[in-house]
Amino acid sequence: MLAWQHPFHPGNGYRNPGGVWGKNRFHYVGEEDIFLCPAGMRMKPYTSRPSTQRIGYQVGKGTCVDCQFRQQCTPSSHERTISRPFDQNLVDEAKERISSPTGRQLLVQRKVSTEGVFALAKELHGLRRTRFKGRWKVQIQLWLTAAGMNIKKALKQLQKIGTVDNSHPVDPSQA
């Protein structure tokens, strides 16, 4: 490793610039819709941002001035703020489901089946490179490819249950 390169250490999902404590040090109390800071102070909602779908929480003015954790919590001159997505409860429920044994098993199955679908789209349906330029045209190509793959999948299922006769293929020129 070169002197200027730093090893990559995967984080826990919370940014931690300059040693400042991340959001994981704060405890959310759902019944009261508040956060508790490491010093035990209540952080109440002070703003709601529909554009980013987040709620901002902050302690009262002057609360952080004499706090024993100020350097680790908020070294700036302002009070510490935390934000929480509007639908954080859905994220928490999903994390809980994935952490269960059944959830881990389903996640492995999903990885395998999804990778297979993308591999087929890439190898057999021309999605190694897009044929068009521009987001809208590429989106149309993706939709048409997905529709074609779904039709093939539906025909296979119908052949399995015997509702489609595959012994006499139809000639497209006579249709």
N, C-alpha and C positions, 0 to 999 in steps of 0.2 A: 504494500500500500504506500502511495506517495505521501509526503509530509502534509500536503494541503488537502488530502482526501480524508473525510471523516466516515467511519463505519455507519451503516444504516441500522438504526434500532427502531423497530416498529413500535408505535405508540399505543396508547390505550384509547385513542379516539378524541382526546382532549389536547388542545395546544398548550404548550408550556413554555412561553417565551421568557428567557432570562431567569429561569428558576421560579417564576411566579406560579402560585398554586393554580391548578386547573379546576374545572367545574366539578370534577369527581370528589373534591374536598368539601363540597357543599351538599347539604341534605335537603331534599324536597319533601315538604309536608303537604300531601294532596288535599286533605280535609280543609286546610286553611288557605291553600294556594299561596304558600310562601316557601322561601328557601331559608335554611338556617346556616349561617356562616360558621367557620371553625371556632370562632369565639362565642357562638351561641346567639348572635344577634339576628333579628328577624329581617329578612329581605322581602319587601312587599312589591307587588306589581306597580310599576310606574309608567310603563308605556306599552302600547300594543301596536305592532307594525303589520298591517295586513299585506303590505307589499312583499315582505319576507316571511310571512306566516309565523311570526315569533312574538313572544311576550318578554319584556325586559323587567328584571327585578333589581331593586337597589335598597340599601339600608338608608336610614334617615341622614340628613345633612349633619356633618360633624361627628358621626359615630366612629368613623375609622381613624380619626386624628390621634387618639390616645390608645389605640388597640395594640396589644402585645404582638399580634401577628401581622402588623401593617407591612413590613418589608417583604414577607413571603406572599401576602394576599394581594396588596395593591400598593406598590411603591410610588404610584403617581399621586398627585395632589387631590385627586377626585375620589369619591366613594366607589367601592367595588360594585360592578354590575354583572349580572348573569342573565343570559337569555335562554328561553325554553320554547321549542316549537309548539304551535297550537295543538298538534296531534301527537305529542310525546307519549301519551298513554298507549297509542297504537304501536309505536315503536317498542315500548317496554313490553307489551304483550307479545309482539313478534319475537323479541329476544328471548323471552321466557319459553315460548313454544319451541324455538330452535335449540335451546339448551337442554330440553328433555331428551331422553334416549330415542323416542319415536321421531322427534324433530331432527336429531342428528342423522338418523337413518334416512329420512325423507330428503334431507339436504344432500346427502351423498347420491341418492337416486336421481335427484334433480340435476346435479352436476353432470352425471353420466348421460342422462337422456338429452339434456340441453346441448351438451357438447356434440352429441351425435347429430342433432338437427342442424346445428351450424356447419358441421363438417359436410353433411349432405348438400346443404345450400351452396356451400363453397365449391365443392367438387363436381356435383352433378347438375347444378342449376345456375351456373355462371356468376356466382357472387364473389369470386376471387377478386374481380375488379368490376366496378360499375360501368355500365355502358354509356351513361349520360353524365353531364355536368350540371351542377345546381342541386340544391337540397330538395326542392319539390320533385324534380324528375327522378332523382335517386329514390326518394320516398315512394313514388309510384312503382318503380322497378321492384322495390322490396315488397310492397303489397301484392303485386302480381305474382312474384316468386312464391310468397307465402300462400297465396290462394292456390297456385298450381300444386304446391306440396300438400296442401290440405285435401285437394281433390284426389290426388294419388292415394293418400292415406285412407280417405273414405272409400274409394273403390276397392282397396285391399280388404278393408273390413267387410264390405258387402260381398266380396268373393268368398271370404271365409264362411259367412253364414249362408251362402248359396243363393242369394237373391240376384246376382249378376252372373250371366253365362259368358264365360271367357273363351269357349271353344270356337266361336265364330266371330272373330274381330270384325268390326265395321270398317269398311273402306271409306275414308273421309271424302273421296271424290264423288261417291254415290249418295252421300247423305244430304 
